[in-house]
């Protein structure tokens, strides 16, 4: 692999070959760790690579891997633990996204200089360089890690920084995190886009105004310079009839991540395998696929397979 040169300019990471930031792992706060691990391993085909428990601190975690996807599941047992507080407010959900960068210290410093708010260190990563965290939106936090961090930190997530990331020999074939879908109140959409642009050096690559009958929403997509970390940020149109985004914000108790999308080299095969493993998929209305061809051209999976529920 050719060497990469990295420079931080006005808070933005520039590289000579488009490399750089990627998702190191995603931490999900859960209400039942044992059940959640079973769902991700038996249903989605992840393998467990590490566990940790701290009775005095009131938490337990498990690290899971599939391809380049790293997950940390954390349950809090004490009322004051962040995981327990999160679950009591929002239910099970994504609370922490670790971003791997060429230079975690520089990335963290640049984010703070650009106005990002510092966030406390998390139990999933421990060590002298484990506190490189910033607040993102809602109760979601980003941490920065790099090769030096991987050598320094301990904690359950450290296993994911050292673990083999080659594709699994068998299983559903999920390879990496494709994107995160974020739902925000309409008044915070512009600020969220500005945060990722100014504090993390992302660029806005797409925006769209979507109407579904009397419902409407705004969608803006930001992406890291590497192209490997993408957030689709969605907010309801305040003057429209309330729809699914409003429902999420109400049920979740505020801004948060609605879903995490996983990539696969063969989406149709992955869905079939996951279905056989007991994973249930939502059915999209037929009109979705009829309108889809007006927006994108599928590169691999044929639309008839998707519309029939096998994709």
N, C-alpha and C positions, 0 to 999 in steps of 0.2 A: 504494500500500500504506500503511495507517495506521501511524503510529509506534508502536514498542513501548517499554514501560518495563520495565527489569530491575532487580531488587534481589536481593542475596544475603543471606539471613537464616538463620543457623545452618547455613551450608554448603549451603543449598538455593536454587536459582534460581527466583525467582517472576517471572512475566510478566503483563502486563495482558491478553494475548490468546492465551495458550497457546503462544506462539512460544518460540524459544530454541534449546537444544542440538539439533544434528543431526550425522550422521556426515559428516565432511569427506572422509576417504578411509580405505582399509584397506590396510595393508602386509603383504604375504605374502613370507616368506623362502623362496627356491626353490633347488634344486640345479642347475638349468640354465636360465639366463635366456632364452636364445634360444628354446629349446623352449617354455618357459612363455608367452612373449609370443605365439608362434604359436598355441598352444592357445586363449588368451583372445581373440585377434583373429580367427583363422579359424573357431574353433568357436563362441565366445560372442558374436561381433560387436562387441567393444570396438575403439576406435580408439586408436592410440598417439599421445600428445601431447608426450612429452618422453623423453629418455634422458640418462643421466649415467654417467660412469665415473671412478674414481680408482684408478690403479694403485698409487700409494704407500699408499693406505689399504686397498687390497685388496677393492674392491667395485664393483659395477655395478648400475644400477637403470633401470627403465622405468616411466613413468606412463601409465595407460590410463584411458579415459573411456567411459561409456555412460549417457546420461540424467544423473541426479544421482549415479551410482555412480562413485567414483574409486578406482582400484587402483594401488598401487605394488608392483612386483615387484623384489626385491633378492636378488642372489647375492653371497656372500662368497667371496673367493679365498684369504684368509689364515686360518690355523687359529684365530687369536685374534679374528677379526672376529665380531661378534654374530650375523650371518646364518649364518656357517659353523658357529658353535657351536650355534645353534638347530637347523639342519638335521641336524647330527650326532647330536643328542639326540632330535629329534622327527620328522625328515623335513620335507618341504614343508608349511608351515602359516602361519596368521595369527599375527603377532607384535606388531602395532602397529595400534591403532585411534585415528585422530585425530578428536577431537570439536570441532566448531565451536560456539562459544558467543558471546554478546554481549560478554563481557569475559573474555578468557583469563587475564589476571593474577589477577583476582578469583576465578575458578573454581579456579585452581591453588592460590592461597593458602588458600581455604576448604577444599579437599580435604586439604591438608597439616595445617591446623588441626584437622581432624576425624580425623586419624590415618593418612592415606594416606602411603605411603612414596615418597619422591622417586625418580625413575629418570633415568638419564643421557640427554642429548640424542642424537638419532639422525641418521645420515648423510643421510636423505631430506629433512630440514629443517635449514637452517643459517641463523644470524643471531643477533642479540642477544636475540631473543624466541623462539628455537626450542627452548629447553630446558625448556618447561613440561610436564614429563612426570611421571606417577605409575605405580607398579607396580600391576597389577590382580590377576591370578591366574596361577599357573604362571609361564611366561616371557612373558606378554602385558603390553604397556605401553599406557597411554592418554596421548595428548598433547592439549593444549588449543591451539586456534587461534582467531583472530578476524580482523576486517577489518584491524586494525593489524598483526597477524602476517603477513597476506597481503602487505602492503606492505613488510614488513621482511625476510622470509626469502628465502633462495635455496635451491637444491637441487631435485632432480627433482620433489618433491611440490609445490613452489611453483606449478608449472604448473597443478595441479589446483585451487588456490585462486583462480586467475584465469580458468581455462578456462570456456567457455560450457557451461552445464549444461542447456540445453534438450534435449527428447527428440530422439533421432536420427530423421532423415527416413526411414531404412530400416533394417532389421535385426530382431532378435528382439523388441525392444520392452521390454527390461528398464529399469525407471525409477529405482529407488532400492533401498537396503538395507532389507529389511523387518525382519529380526532376526538375531541371532547365537545359535547354540546352543552352550552351554558345558557340558562334561562335567568333573565334579569328583569327587574321592574323597568318600565320604559324610560324613566327619568335617569337611569344609571347606564344606559347603553353607550352613550358617547364617552363617558368617563372610563368605562371598561376598555373600550378600543384604544383610548389615549394612553391608558396604563400599559397595555401590552406594547404599544408603539414606542412610547417614551422610556419606560422603565425596563423593558425587556428586549427592546430592539426589534420587535416583530414588525411586519408590514401587513397592511390590509390588502387582501387579494381578491375579495369579492363582497358585494353587498346586494341585497334583494329585498323588495317589498312584496310580501306574499299575501294573497287574499284567498279565503276559502268561504264562499258564500258571504255572510255578513261578518265573518271573523277576519282579522288581519294581523300580521306581525312583521316586524323588521328583522332582517338577518344580516349580520356583518361577520366576515371571516378574517381572522388574523393568523399569521403563520410566521414561524421562526425563519431566519435567513437560510438555515439548513434545509427547510422544507419538511422537517421531520416532526415538528410539534405544531398542531393546528387546533385552534379554538373557533367553533362556530357559535357566535354569541347572538342570542335571540331575545327579543322583547316584544310584548304585545302592543298593538296600536291602541292608545288610550281611548280613542273615540269609537272603536269598533266593538262589536258584541264580544263578550268574554269567550275565550276558547281554551285549547289545551295548554297553552303557556300560562294563562291565568290560573288554570286548575293546578298546574305544577307548583306555581309560586305559593298558592294557598295551602296545598297539601304539604309542601316542603317547609313552609314557614319562612319563605324569603328566597333570595337569590341562591343558586346552586347549580350543580352539574346534573343535567337531566339524564344523559347517557354517555357512555364511553363506547366508541366504535372500534372494533378490532378488524384488522386487515387479514386477508387470506389470499393465497395464490389461486384458490379455486373456491369461490364463495358458495356456489351451488352445492358442491361436494361437502363443504364445511357445514352448511345448514342441514343437509341430510344426515350427516354423522351426528351432529348435535341433537337433532330431533330423535334419532335412534337412542341417544343416551338419556332422553327424557327432558330435554330443554324445550320449553314452549315458546313459540314465536308469535308475535302479533301479526295479524293479517292487515295488509294495506288495502284500501278500496281499489277496485279496478281502475277508477279514473286517475289514480296516482300514476300508474304505469302508462296510461294513455297520454298524460301530460308530460311524463318524464322525457320522452323523445324530443320534446320542444326545448329542453334545457340541456341535456347531455346525450352523448352517444356511448352506449355501453361498449367496453373494449373486449370483454370476455364472455360474461354470462348473458345468454339470450333472454330478452324480455319475456317471452312465453314461459320460460322456466321460473322467472321471478314472479310473474303474475299468478302462476299456478300454485304458489306457496312453497316452492322448492328452493327459493332464493330469498 
